[in-house]
Amino acid sequence: MSQISMPLIGLGTWKSEPGKVANAVKVAIDCGYRMLDCAYVYGNEGEIGEALKGIFSSGKIKREDLFIISKLWNSRHSPSDVKPSIQESLSLLGLTYFDLYLIHWPYAYKPGKDLFPEDEHGRMCCIDINYIDTWKALEKCVDEGLVKYIGLSNFNSKQIQDVIDNSRIKPANLQIEIHPYFSQEKLVQFAKKHGLTVTAYSPLASADRPWIWPNDPTLLEEPQLKEIAAKHKKTPAQVVLRWLLHRNIAVIPKSVTPSRIKENFEIMDFKLSDGEIGIVNSLDRNFRLICPWLDIDGKRVHRDIEAPYYPFTDDIEF
């Protein structure tokens, strides 16, 4: 399979509120976005589907003009659940195929209607389903034309290599958390070396993420970013997004605010100097922000750390 060709800028939809995401999609398409990043667990694919129905019926945009992504949730890793999960998301979105479909996380939850099955301690009920078995079920969905490309999200380098070594259809894309506080350069280069394109989720460090702790830094308030932005008559957010494009990493910033959606797309009319790129690089703290945490006696504890195939515990995590 040849390397996937995908837009570098897309609209993220994680935590996009019901009642607002449909308009966000319409605004984004009008602004020029041609990639939408969705997931079943976000709970808004139905509303996005209604927006797409209106967009396609207008005749201005055809299905083939868009690159649409969705993801397989943790409670649906059983091979027998993979095809029905894809079909359900396709039905919600009013589509017949996905351009790209990702395994959302490498580890599995207890299957059932509850997407977040918890035990009495607030930890997820995780089970042992090898992601290779899940991947082989995805390969069959490519054969059937339900998805064009398949990929991985939140996998570490060992797990990516494992999929590559045990697959008939190689992963086309890796979607991971990347922002100036967490540049993930080693993992990015590893993925690219093995033929995967890379997409950065939460590229602006997700100021409204569920896991904010006291004294967490605020990326867009960094003085260096503000200084670079002022020089280019841009915003700090635009500087960060442009920094990612300079690294040939696709970005999927989330917003339901029309002005922000438009602003996030207007990043092709300026370039950062090598010195400015170096300044943004210097903000790296190896600081993962998007991770399921529990507060136990005032300490951050990985909520799912005991899950088989949890990705963020190995020494070689990149």
Secondary structure, DSSP 8 states (H G I E B T S, - for coil): -------SB-EE-TT--TTTHHHHHHHHHHHT--EEE--GGGS-HHHHHHHHHHHHHTTSS-GGG-EEEEEE-GGG-SHHHHHHHHHHHHHHHT-S-EEEEEES-SSEE--SS-SS-B-TTS-B-EE---HHHHHHHHHHHHHTTSEEEEEEES--HHHHHHHHHT-SS---EEEEE-BTTB--HHHHHHHHHTT-EEEEESTT--TT-S---TT---GGG-HHHHHHHHHHT--HHHHHHHHHHHTT-EE--B---HHHHHHHH--SS----HHHHHHHHTT------SS-EEEETTEEEETTTTSTT-TT-SSS--
